[in-house]
Amino acid sequence: MSDVILEMRNITKTFPGVKALDNVNFSVERGEIHALVGENGAGKSTLMKVLSGVYPYGSYEGEIYFEGQECKFHDISQSEEIGLVIIHQELALIPYLSITENLFLGNEQAKNGIINWNESVSRTKELLEKVGLYEPPNTLITNMGVGKQQLVEIAKALAKKVKLLILDEPTASLNETDSEKLLELLLQLKSQGIASILISHKLSEVSKVADAITILRDGATIETLDTHKDVITEDRIIRGMVGRDMTHRFPPRESNIGEVIFEVKDWNAYHPLHEHRKVSDNVNIHVRKGEVVGIAGLMGAGRTELAMSIFGRAYGSRISGKVYKYGKEIDVSTINKAITNGIAYATEDRKSYGLILIEEIKDNITLANLEAVSSTGIINEPKELTVTREYRDKLNIKCSSILQLALNLSGGNQQKVVLSKWLFANPDILILDEPTRGIDVGAKYEIYTIINRLASEGKGIIMISSELPEILGVCDRIYVMRDGKIVGEMPAKEASQEIVMKHIMFEQEATE
């Protein structure tokens, strides 16, 4: 007989003008890994916010039962108190506090208002051992990689005696090795009777560890698959998510590559804090007109650091080297000068650096080219609205209104707003850093189509991605980075995942 730990019945959640959840039913068994999948905007995160009390009782319709008892959470502390803990995609750790201080923040090991640090450190060691993280308890979070920070978040959940762990895109920012470790940890927790809800767009990971998969589409439950009984394929999951078959993950494109439009020569940059650490080491790359050039490599290889240092020296110190456009040296020493010279950079961190979340869609889209919608320093609002509507339609941004706050868009639609902002700036070179991170297969296809269209217009595209199938499926030519150096270069048609990984793992000099 099944042992259901969680049951959500007929959950309906409405925002002004939008029904985010429509009569959703969802249940999880004790000790089960239950995947929740769907396109961006399908309602996954909204459902979990209802469950955890972020959206309090009374703001939605329906019922929640945990271990057989009806729950009416008014805030997240009430759900955590009974063992229901959510780990968001944006980690909630404080960088300049230690592991111990983060683990027990708000849950201090104290008596009469005095923290028992010996007990706190001892408990920290126990919890870190459980998650397989062997770091000194006094290590500052800022000195740890994202993979280790994820483990600290899970250790923090275990400190709260978690019974059901909710993980929202836990591997989105992790490399393959750290992702594997995290999935193994979920299986270990399962063996201890701890249930997990896994929200992920990485369907290979979902298929690997999930006992059940619930698919949401347009705020409604489509189906729940039992991975031990049903025949599960990625195509079947995708069909449920998008409501149609996707026979091709990548749209076809006829390449029409012209002359060299952009070139970086002998580029060097150092870490802004660790002055002896080189993050870009004598890098030489070029891009032709109408070409999509991929940069592959593991996290920490220096790809983002290279892109940001080129884009107006937004990152790094002691930067040297030259940048050419159509064979003529250009000045990219500031962000304004880089934009003026036709270079745009769409960051991997759209929420922190790509968007102003508390501003409307229209304000975000025109931000990088205000001169085009203003006169004598005054914004022409009708013109701004016209431009915004044009890009909303062109990039198929799903929103209730162009006056909607960027904060309230799904990840895929936020990414389209970021792209719209830079396209409105009319660049010749567009650097896309992890442009599909954290978005679903349907939205990814739309982003790839936009990239193809830009290339057909003669723009040069540099695409950084941690997903090798994406690099191989979208790009014309591939550079491989390792330790801040270019260690490989090849046409995409001659490349494979195995060849790229060999360059990533074993340093070789790039060849023309």
VOGUDREN-364102 format. One record per residue (C-alpha): x, z, y; residue number from 1. Coordinates in nm, 2 decimals. Layout:
N
     xx     zz     yy   i
      X      Z      Y NUM
...
//
This chain:
512
     xx     zz     yy   i
   0.00   0.00   0.00   1
   0.13  -0.09   0.34   2
   0.24   0.19   0.58   3
   0.14   0.06   0.93   4
   0.33   0.25   1.20   5
   0.19   0.04   1.50   6
  -0.14  -0.13   1.55   7
  -0.24  -0.31   1.87   8
  -0.61  -0.42   1.88   9
  -0.77  -0.68   2.10  10
  -0.52  -0.64   2.38  11
  -0.61  -0.83   2.70  12
  -0.41  -0.81   3.02  13
  -0.50  -1.00   3.34  14
  -0.30  -1.05   3.65  15
  -0.45  -1.21   3.97  16
  -0.55  -1.56   3.86  17
  -0.38  -1.54   3.52  18
  -0.48  -1.41   3.18  19
  -0.14  -1.31   3.04  20
  -0.28  -1.17   2.71  21
  -0.60  -1.28   2.55  22
  -0.74  -1.05   2.27  23
  -0.40  -1.01   2.10  24
  -0.38  -0.83   1.77  25
  -0.04  -0.71   1.64  26
   0.08  -0.46   1.38  27
   0.41  -0.34   1.25  28
   0.49  -0.16   0.92  29
   0.73   0.13   0.89  30
   1.09   0.02   0.83  31
   1.00  -0.35   0.90  32
   1.18  -0.59   1.13  33
   0.90  -0.78   1.30  34
   0.99  -1.08   1.51  35
   0.78  -1.17   1.81  36
   0.83  -1.54   1.92  37
   0.68  -1.78   2.16  38
   0.75  -1.99   2.46  39
   0.84  -1.84   2.79  40
   0.52  -1.72   2.95  41
   0.35  -1.68   2.61  42
   0.30  -1.31   2.67  43
   0.57  -1.15   2.46  44
   0.73  -0.93   2.72  45
   0.39  -0.84   2.87  46
   0.27  -0.72   2.53  47
   0.57  -0.50   2.49  48
   0.53  -0.36   2.84  49
   0.17  -0.27   2.75  50
   0.29  -0.11   2.43  51
   0.57   0.10   2.60  52
   0.36   0.22   2.90  53
   0.53   0.01   3.16  54
   0.17  -0.13   3.22  55
  -0.02   0.20   3.19  56
  -0.34   0.27   3.01  57
  -0.63   0.15   3.21  58
  -0.45  -0.16   3.34  59
  -0.54  -0.35   3.02  60
  -0.82  -0.37   2.77  61
  -0.78  -0.29   2.40  62
  -0.64  -0.01   2.18  63
  -0.30   0.10   2.07  64
  -0.24   0.32   1.76  65
   0.09   0.47   1.66  66
   0.12   0.65   1.33  67
  -0.26   0.65   1.31  68
  -0.31   0.82   1.65  69
  -0.46   0.64   1.95  70
  -0.21   0.62   2.24  71
  -0.29   0.61   2.61  72
   0.05   0.59   2.77  73
   0.07   0.63   3.14  74
   0.44   0.57   3.17  75
   0.74   0.48   2.96  76
   0.85   0.85   2.91  77
   0.53   0.92   2.71  78
   0.60   0.63   2.47  79
   0.97   0.74   2.43  80
   0.86   1.10   2.36  81
   0.68   0.99   2.03  82
   0.98   0.77   1.92  83
   0.89   0.42   2.07  84
   1.19   0.29   2.26  85
   1.23  -0.05   2.43  86
   1.57  -0.21   2.51  87
   1.53  -0.48   2.78  88
   1.73  -0.80   2.81  89
   1.88  -0.66   3.13  90
   2.06  -0.35   3.00  91
   1.97  -0.03   3.18  92
   2.31   0.14   3.17  93
   2.49   0.28   3.47  94
   2.83   0.10   3.49  95
   3.04   0.38   3.64  96
   2.92   0.66   3.41  97
   3.07   0.73   3.07  98
   2.91   0.65   2.73  99
   2.81   1.02   2.70 100
   2.66   1.04   3.04 101
   2.45   0.73   2.98 102
   2.34   0.84   2.63 103
   2.19   1.16   2.76 104
   2.08   1.06   3.11 105
   1.73   1.22   3.15 106
   1.77   1.37   2.80 107
   2.06   1.61   2.88 108
   2.19   1.86   2.62 109
   2.14   2.16   2.85 110
   2.03   2.52   2.85 111
   1.91   2.71   3.16 112
   2.00   2.40   3.36 113
   2.36   2.39   3.25 114
   2.48   2.08   3.05 115
   2.67   2.17   2.73 116
   2.94   1.90   2.74 117
   3.09   2.00   2.41 118
   2.76   1.94   2.23 119
   2.70   1.62   2.43 120
   3.04   1.47   2.33 121
   2.99   1.58   1.97 122
   2.65   1.42   1.95 123
   2.79   1.11   2.12 124
   3.05   1.07   1.85 125
   2.78   1.10   1.58 126
   2.56   0.85   1.74 127
   2.84   0.60   1.80 128
   2.94   0.62   1.44 129
   2.58   0.54   1.34 130
   2.59   0.22   1.54 131
   2.95   0.13   1.43 132
   3.10   0.17   1.78 133
   3.44   0.35   1.78 134
   3.50   0.41   2.15 135
   3.60   0.73   2.32 136
   3.29   0.91   2.46 137
   3.44   0.92   2.80 138
   3.48   0.54   2.82 139
   3.31   0.40   3.13 140
   3.04   0.14   3.06 141
   3.20  -0.10   3.32 142
   3.51  -0.12   3.09 143
   3.31  -0.24   2.79 144
   3.19  -0.59   2.68 145
   2.82  -0.68   2.66 146
   2.82  -0.65   2.28 147
   2.94  -0.29   2.29 148
   2.70  -0.21   2.57 149
   2.41  -0.33   2.35 150
   2.53  -0.08   2.08 151
   2.54   0.20   2.34 152
   2.17   0.11   2.43 153
   2.08   0.14   2.06 154
   2.27   0.47   2.03 155
   2.08   0.59   2.33 156
   1.75   0.50   2.15 157
   1.87   0.69   1.84 158
   1.94   1.00   2.06 159
   1.57   0.99   2.14 160
   1.48   1.00   1.77 161
   1.34   0.65   1.77 162
   1.09   0.54   1.51 163
   1.01   0.20   1.65 164
   1.28   0.01   1.84 165
   1.18  -0.29   2.06 166
   1.46  -0.53   2.14 167
   1.40  -0.80   2.40 168
   1.64  -1.09   2.36 169
   1.92  -0.86   2.24 170
   2.17  -1.14   2.15 171
   2.10  -1.37   2.45 172
   2.43  -1.27   2.62 173
   2.63  -1.21   2.30 174
   2.88  -1.43   2.12 175
   2.84  -1.51   1.75 176
   3.05  -1.22   1.62 177
   2.87  -0.96   1.83 178
   2.53  -1.11   1.74 179
   2.61  -1.08   1.37 180
   2.71  -0.71   1.42 181
   2.39  -0.64   1.60 182
   2.17  -0.80   1.33 183
   2.36  -0.61   1.06 184
   2.28  -0.29   1.25 185
   1.91  -0.37   1.26 186
   1.92  -0.41   0.88 187
   2.09  -0.07   0.85 188
   1.83   0.09   1.07 189
   1.56  -0.07   0.85 190
   1.72   0.10   0.55 191
   1.68   0.43   0.73 192
   1.30   0.37   0.78 193
   1.33   0.27   1.15 194
   1.11  -0.03   1.24 195
   1.21  -0.29   1.49 196
   1.03  -0.55   1.70 197
   1.27  -0.83   1.77 198
   1.20  -1.07   2.06 199
   1.43  -1.37   2.03 200
   1.45  -1.74   2.10 201
   1.73  -1.78   1.85 202
   1.52  -1.89   1.55 203
   1.81  -1.89   1.31 204
   1.85  -1.52   1.37 205
   1.48  -1.45   1.34 206
   1.46  -1.63   1.01 207
   1.77  -1.44   0.88 208
   1.65  -1.07   0.94 209
   1.28  -1.07   1.00 210
   1.03  -0.95   0.74 211
   0.74  -1.08   0.95 212
   0.71  -1.32   1.24 213
   0.42  -1.32   1.49 214
   0.38  -1.63   1.71 215
   0.22  -1.60   2.05 216
   0.11  -1.90   2.25 217
  -0.06  -1.89   2.60 218
  -0.12  -1.52   2.56 219
  -0.30  -1.54   2.22 220
  -0.19  -1.47   1.87 221
  -0.14  -1.79   1.67 222
  -0.04  -1.65   1.33 223
   0.18  -1.39   1.16 224
   0.41  -1.52   0.89 225
   0.54  -1.31   0.60 226
   0.90  -1.42   0.54 227
   0.89  -1.29   0.18 228
   0.58  -1.49   0.08 229
   0.55  -1.79   0.32 230
   0.78  -2.09   0.34 231
   0.94  -2.04   0.67 232
   1.13  -2.32   0.85 233
   1.24  -2.34   1.22 234
   1.02  -2.65   1.26 235
   0.71  -2.45   1.14 236
   0.79  -2.17   1.39 237
   0.84  -2.42   1.67 238
   0.51  -2.60   1.59 239
   0.33  -2.27   1.62 240
   0.51  -2.19   1.95 241
   0.45  -2.52   2.13 242
   0.14  -2.65   1.95 243
   0.31  -2.97   1.84 244
   0.59  -3.10   1.62 245
   0.93  -3.14   1.79 246
   1.11  -3.40   1.58 247
   1.40  -3.41   1.82 248
   1.55  -3.11   1.99 249
   1.73  -3.32   2.24 250
   1.58  -3.61   2.44 251
   1.75  -3.95   2.39 252
   1.96  -4.08   2.67 253
   2.14  -4.40   2.74 254
   2.48  -4.31   2.90 255
   2.59  -4.52   3.20 256
   2.92  -4.37   3.29 257
   3.11  -4.49   3.59 258
   3.42  -4.40   3.79 259
   3.57  -4.06   3.82 260
   3.37  -3.87   4.08 261
   3.52  -3.52   4.05 262
   3.86  -3.38   3.95 263
   4.02  -3.04   3.94 264
   4.40  -3.03   3.91 265
   4.64  -2.75   3.83 266
   4.37  -2.48   3.89 267
   4.48  -2.12   3.86 268
   4.29  -1.80   3.94 269
   4.34  -1.43   3.88 270
   4.11  -1.15   3.80 271
   3.99  -0.99   4.13 272
   4.07  -0.63   4.01 273
   4.33  -0.68   3.74 274
   4.58  -0.87   3.95 275
   4.81  -0.97   3.67 276
   4.54  -1.12   3.44 277
   4.49  -1.49   3.47 278
   4.14  -1.61   3.42 279
   4.20  -1.98   3.49 280
   4.54  -2.10   3.37 281
   4.65  -2.44   3.50 282
   4.32  -2.61   3.43 283
   4.28  -2.99   3.47 284
   3.94  -3.14   3.42 285
   3.75  -3.45   3.55 286
   3.39  -3.58   3.56 287
   3.27  -3.94   3.59 288
   2.97  -4.06   3.76 289
   2.66  -4.03   3.54 290
   2.85  -3.82   3.28 291
   2.75  -3.49   3.13 292
   3.07  -3.29   3.05 293
   3.04  -2.97   2.84 294
   3.27  -2.67   2.85 295
   3.26  -2.48   2.52 296
   3.43  -2.15   2.44 297
   3.36  -1.79   2.35 298
   3.25  -1.53   2.60 299
   3.56  -1.42   2.79 300
   3.72  -1.76   2.75 301
   3.71  -1.81   3.13 302
   3.44  -2.07   3.16 303
   3.22  -1.89   3.42 304
   3.53  -1.77   3.60 305
   3.65  -2.13   3.63 306
   3.31  -2.25   3.76 307
   3.27  -1.97   4.02 308
   3.63  -2.00   4.14 309
   3.58  -2.38   4.20 310
   3.25  -2.31   4.37 311
   3.37  -2.18   4.70 312
   3.61  -1.92   4.54 313
   3.30  -1.71   4.46 314
   3.52  -1.53   4.20 315
   3.88  -1.46   4.16 316
   4.20  -1.39   4.36 317
   4.52  -1.58   4.43 318
   4.34  -1.91   4.36 319
   4.55  -2.23   4.37 320
   4.50  -2.59   4.28 321
   4.33  -2.90   4.42 322
   3.98  -3.05   4.40 323
   3.91  -3.42   4.45 324
   3.59  -3.61   4.50 325
   3.62  -3.99   4.45 326
   4.00  -3.95   4.46 327
   4.00  -3.77   4.80 328
   4.10  -3.40   4.82 329
   3.82  -3.18   4.94 330
   3.80  -2.83   5.08 331
   3.60  -2.59   4.85 332
   3.75  -2.26   4.99 333
   3.40  -2.12   5.08 334
   3.06  -2.16   4.93 335
   2.93  -2.34   5.24 336
   3.22  -2.59   5.23 337
   3.16  -2.65   4.85 338
   2.79  -2.72   4.92 339
   2.87  -2.94   5.22 340
   3.11  -3.14   4.99 341
   2.82  -3.20   4.74 342
   2.89  -2.93   4.48 343
   2.62  -2.70   4.34 344
   2.66  -2.41   4.09 345
   2.36  -2.28   3.90 346
   2.46  -1.94   3.78 347
   2.42  -1.80   3.42 348
   2.26  -1.48   3.58 349
   1.95  -1.63   3.74 350
   1.79  -1.29   3.81 351
   2.09  -1.13   3.99 352
   2.25  -1.43   4.16 353
   2.03  -1.73   4.12 354
   1.71  -1.61   4.28 355
   1.57  -1.37   4.53 356
   1.31  -1.22   4.30 357
   1.10  -1.05   4.56 358
   1.06  -1.38   4.76 359
   0.82  -1.66   4.70 360
   0.89  -1.98   4.50 361
   0.90  -2.18   4.82 362
   1.16  -1.96   4.98 363
   1.38  -1.98   4.68 364
   1.36  -2.36   4.65 365
   1.46  -2.43   5.01 366
   1.72  -2.16   5.04 367
   2.03  -2.37   4.98 368
   1.93  -2.65   5.23 369
   1.73  -2.48   5.50 370
   1.85  -2.74   5.75 371
   1.63  -3.00   5.58 372
   1.31  -2.80   5.65 373
   1.39  -2.67   5.99 374
   1.45  -2.77   6.35 375
   1.64  -2.57   6.61 376
   1.67  -2.28   6.37 377
   1.29  -2.27   6.31 378
   1.15  -2.35   5.96 379
   0.89  -2.62   5.95 380
   0.64  -2.45   5.72 381
   0.42  -2.75   5.63 382
   0.74  -2.94   5.54 383
   0.87  -2.65   5.33 384
   0.54  -2.64   5.15 385
   0.55  -3.02   5.08 386
   0.90  -3.00   4.95 387
   0.81  -2.70   4.72 388
   0.50  -2.88   4.58 389
   0.72  -3.19   4.51 390
   0.97  -2.99   4.31 391
   0.70  -2.79   4.13 392
   0.55  -3.11   4.01 393
   0.88  -3.29   3.94 394
   1.02  -3.00   3.73 395
   0.68  -2.89   3.59 396
   0.71  -2.54   3.72 397
   0.42  -2.34   3.57 398
   0.29  -2.10   3.84 399
  -0.04  -1.97   3.99 400
   0.08  -2.09   4.33 401
   0.40  -2.19   4.51 402
   0.35  -1.86   4.70 403
   0.39  -1.67   4.38 404
   0.69  -1.43   4.37 405
   0.99  -1.55   4.16 406
   0.99  -1.21   3.99 407
   0.66  -1.29   3.82 408
   0.76  -1.62   3.66 409
   0.87  -1.66   3.30 410
   1.24  -1.71   3.23 411
   1.21  -2.08   3.18 412
   1.02  -2.13   3.50 413
   1.26  -1.91   3.69 414
   1.54  -2.14   3.56 415
   1.35  -2.45   3.69 416
   1.32  -2.28   4.04 417
   1.70  -2.23   4.03 418
   1.75  -2.60   3.94 419
   1.50  -2.70   4.21 420
   1.70  -2.51   4.47 421
   2.02  -2.69   4.40 422
   1.85  -3.03   4.35 423
   1.70  -3.00   4.70 424
   2.06  -2.95   4.83 425
   2.12  -3.30   4.69 426
   2.46  -3.24   4.52 427
   2.68  -3.51   4.37 428
   2.83  -3.25   4.12 429
   2.61  -3.00   3.95 430
   2.77  -2.71   3.75 431
   2.52  -2.56   3.51 432
   2.63  -2.23   3.36 433
   2.42  -2.14   3.05 434
   2.12  -2.33   3.19 435
   1.90  -2.26   2.89 436
   2.00  -1.89   2.82 437
   1.69  -1.68   2.72 438
   1.44  -1.96   2.73 439
   1.23  -2.12   2.45 440
   1.27  -2.45   2.28 441
   1.00  -2.62   2.48 442
   1.14  -2.52   2.81 443
   1.49  -2.61   2.68 444
   1.37  -2.97   2.61 445
   1.24  -2.99   2.97 446
   1.57  -2.87   3.11 447
   1.76  -3.13   2.89 448
   1.53  -3.40   3.02 449
   1.61  -3.30   3.38 450
   1.98  -3.31   3.30 451
   1.94  -3.66   3.16 452
   1.75  -3.78   3.47 453
   2.02  -3.64   3.70 454
   2.29  -3.82   3.50 455
   2.09  -4.15   3.52 456
   2.09  -4.11   3.90 457
   2.47  -4.11   3.89 458
   2.54  -3.74   3.94 459
   2.82  -3.57   3.76 460
   2.72  -3.27   3.55 461
   2.93  -2.99   3.41 462
   2.75  -2.79   3.15 463
   2.87  -2.45   3.02 464
   2.70  -2.33   2.71 465
   2.76  -2.09   2.42 466
   2.53  -2.29   2.19 467
   2.74  -2.55   2.02 468
   2.44  -2.76   1.90 469
   2.33  -2.78   2.27 470
   2.68  -2.89   2.38 471
   2.69  -3.16   2.11 472
   2.33  -3.27   2.17 473
   2.34  -3.31   2.55 474
   2.70  -3.39   2.66 475
   2.90  -3.71   2.67 476
   3.24  -3.53   2.66 477
   3.35  -3.18   2.57 478
   3.63  -2.95   2.70 479
   3.71  -2.64   2.50 480
   3.84  -2.32   2.68 481
   4.03  -2.03   2.54 482
   4.20  -1.75   2.73 483
   4.15  -1.93   3.06 484
   4.31  -2.26   2.93 485
   4.18  -2.60   2.83 486
   4.27  -2.62   2.46 487
   4.08  -2.92   2.36 488
   3.90  -3.23   2.49 489
   3.70  -3.49   2.29 490
   3.41  -3.73   2.32 491
   3.09  -3.57   2.20 492
   3.03  -3.85   1.95 493
   3.36  -3.76   1.77 494
   3.29  -3.39   1.78 495
   3.12  -3.15   1.54 496
   3.07  -2.77   1.54 497
   3.36  -2.73   1.30 498
   3.60  -2.93   1.52 499
   3.50  -2.74   1.83 500
   3.53  -2.40   1.66 501
   3.88  -2.49   1.53 502
   3.99  -2.55   1.90 503
   3.82  -2.23   2.00 504
   3.99  -2.02   1.73 505
   4.32  -2.18   1.71 506
   4.49  -2.27   2.04 507
   4.60  -2.63   2.08 508
   4.70  -2.83   2.38 509
   4.43  -3.06   2.52 510
   4.49  -3.43   2.45 511
   4.37  -3.72   2.65 512
//
